[in-house]
Amino acid sequence: MRIATFNINNVVRRLPNLLDWLEATRPDVACLQELKATDAAFPAAALADAGYGAVWRGERTWNGVAILARDAEPILTLDALPGDDGDNQSRYIEAAVRGVLIASLYAPNGNPQPGPKFDYKLSWLDRMRAHGRELLGAGVPAVLAGDWNVVPEPRDVYPTRSYDDNALVQPAPRAAYARILGDGWTDALRHLHSDATIYTFWDYRRNRWPRDAGMRLDHLLVSPAALPRLTAAGVDRDVRGRPEASDHAPTWIELAE
């Protein structure tokens, strides 16, 4: 069972890229972020024609998350992260697919920091941890997949000082992410590729893609019930180099059936 996450950075604009990638790699589940489209504008019909059922929560300008399932309809369990009824940003959706509970999440960027956006980032990660602990308590196979907007370690960003003040690399969100792992979740890519240099995001600016000046922002966390089934993980780097590409590359894991 291949489960992928892909910050698509505008699902309508990049629909041809998305459909090409789905056809080429045929993930069983694809978690999308940054739809940048309303619910009505989400290309459900085109994805159905490609063989994918979907659940989604859109947003007009930013954010937006979705879960696609090949030859199946995801069973929606949540369309918002619990813990703050006043948070209307579309950043979390959760569904059951083929016996696995899967979340597609888009954590806040947090810039500029310090400030209210950074505070929101930290509070959102705290809420994610609380909900993650509930999922762990249920003992079910689960995967938290998405753009976490956290660079977990210094080795997860190319050698530079240009990001020193960026919210993505600050100690507080790194510590929040580490606490989530400490509860029992496993960062699948790092688990299987402990010594590798892995990037999933290359900013459009400063020629960063041709220079391979990337970061690892997109993570798939697996629960203890799913970890024994983890057999592979990787990044479809070539997708980032295509015309009209997102600034993220699809990232994936495979679970034994």
N, C-alpha and C positions, 0 to 999 in steps of 0.2 A: 504494500500500500504506500504509494508515494504521496506525500503531503508537502505542498510548496507554499511559500509566502512571496508576494510580489507587490511592492509599492509601485503601482502603475503610473502614478503622477498624471492623472486625468484619463479616465477609462474611455471616454468618448473619443478624445483626440488620438489615443494610442490603441484603439480597438484592433486595427490591423496587426500591430505588433503582438498584442495579447493573443489573438486568434492563431497567428503563426506559431507562437511559442506553445500554445495548448496542443496544436496539431503535431508539432515536432516531438514534444516530450510526454504528452498524455498523462499528466498528473491525475491521480484519483481525486485529490482535493487541492484546490488553489485558493489561498487566502489573499485577498486584495486589500490595499490601503490607498488612501488619497484618491478616492474616486473623483472628487471635484465635480460631482454631478448630483442633481436632485434624484429622488426616488423614481420619478417619472422618466427621467432621461437615461436611467441605467439600461444598458443594452441587453436586456434579458432575452429578447427574441433571437438575437444573433448568437448569443451564448447557447441557447437551447438548440439552435440549428447545428452548433458545433458539438452537441452531445452533453452539455452541462446544465444541470439544475442549479439554482442559486437562491440564496437569501442575501439581503443587503439592507443597509441603512445609509442613505445618501445625505449630502449636504451641498448647498448651492455653490459655494465658492471654494471651500477647503474641506479637508477631512473626508469622511465617507469610507465605509468598510464593507466587505462582502466575503462570502464563502461560496465557492463553486464546487460541485461534486459531479464527477463523470458518470453518466448513465444512472444518476440517482438524484433524489431531491433531499437536500439537507433538512434535518428536522430542527427548526429554530428553538433554542432554549432561552436565549437572552439577546436583546438588541441594545443593551446599554450596560455599562459597568456599574454594579451596585455601589452604594455608599454616599451618593450625593444626588438627590432628586432634582436639584437645580442645575445640574450640568447637562446642557443640551447639545454639546458637541458630539458628533458621530464618530466615535473612536473605538467602539467595541461591539462585536457581534459573536455569538456562540451558537453552535449547532452540533448535533450528533450525525455522524456519517459512518456507516458500516461498523458500528459498535465502538467508535472512538469519539470522545467529546473534543471538539476543536474550536478554538477561539481565534478570530482574526482581530488583531489590535493595532492601533496606531497611537502610540504614546505621544504626549505633547513634546514639542521641540524645546521649549523653555527659554529661548532667547528673546530679548536680551536679559542677561542675568548680572547682578541680582535684580529682582523685581517681581511683579505679580505673575508674569508668565512662568518664571522659574518656580515660584511658590506653587502654582497650579501643577506644574510637572511633578514636583515632589509629592504633593497630595494625591495626584492620580496614581503614581507608582505605589503609594501606601495603600490605596484602595485596591489596586491590582494584587498586591500581596495578600490582603485580607480575603479577597475572593479566591485567589489561588489556594489559600489554606483550606477554604471550604471544599474546593475540588479535590484536594489531596485527602481530606477527611472522608470523602465519598468513596475513595479507593478505586476509581474508574480509570481506564486508559484515557489519558487526556494530553492534548498538545496546545500550548500557548504560542501562536505563530504570529509574527508581524514585525513592523518597524517599531522597535523599542526606543529609538532615539537616545540610546545609551551606548557609548563605546566602553565595553567592560574593562579593558586593560590598556595600558599605553601601547602594547604591541598590536592592538586592534585599530590603530590609525598610523598612516605613513609618517616617517620621521619629519617633524615640522614643529615650529613654534607658533604657527599662524592660528591654531585652534586653542591656544592656551586659555583664552577667556570665554570659549564657547561652552554653552550649557551641556553639550553632548559629552564632554570629558571631565566635568567637575566631580570632585570627590563625593558630594552628596548623592547624585543620581547613581553613581557607580556603587556606592554603599547600599542604596535601595535595591538595586538589581542583585547585588551579592546576597542581601537578606532573603530575597525570593528564592535564589538557588539554595541558600542554607535551609530553607523550609523543606527541601526535598526535590525540587525541580532540577532537571539536568539540561544544561546548554548542549544540545546535540552536536553541533558542529565542533565545538571545542572538545567535547568528550571523545569524538572519533578522530579528530585531527589536532592533537594536543600541542604539537610543535609548529604547525603550519602558519604561514602568513595568509590570512583570509580577509578579503574585503568584499562588501556587498553594495557599497555606495561610492560613487565618484561624482563630486560636484561638477556642474557644467562650467563653472568659472575656473580661470587660471590653468586651463589646459590639463585638468587633473586626470581625465580618462587616458589620454595618450601617455601621460607620465606615470600611470598606475599609482596615483596619489589618492588612495581610497581610505575608507573606514569600514568597520564591521558594525552595522546598525541593526541588521535584520536577523532575528534570532528565533529558533524553534526550541521551546522548552518542553521536555517530555516528563510525564509523571512517573513515579516508581512502577506503576502498573503497566506502563507502556515501554519502559526502558529495556526490559529483556528482549523486546521485539525489534529494537533499533539495530539496523544492519548497515545503513549507509547514510551519508549526508554530503551535500555539495552545493556549489554555486554555479549557475548557468551564466558565466561571465560574458560569453559571446553576445548575449542579448543586449548588454549595455552598449556594445559597439555598433549596433544597427542604426540606420537612419531613423530619426524621430524617436529615439529611445528614451525611456525613463532614465533618471539618474541613479536608479537602483537596478540591481540584477536579481532575478528570481533565485531564491534559496530554498533548499528542499531536504527532506529526510525520507528514508524508506523504513517501514515497519513490516516485519514478517507477518503473514496472515495467521 
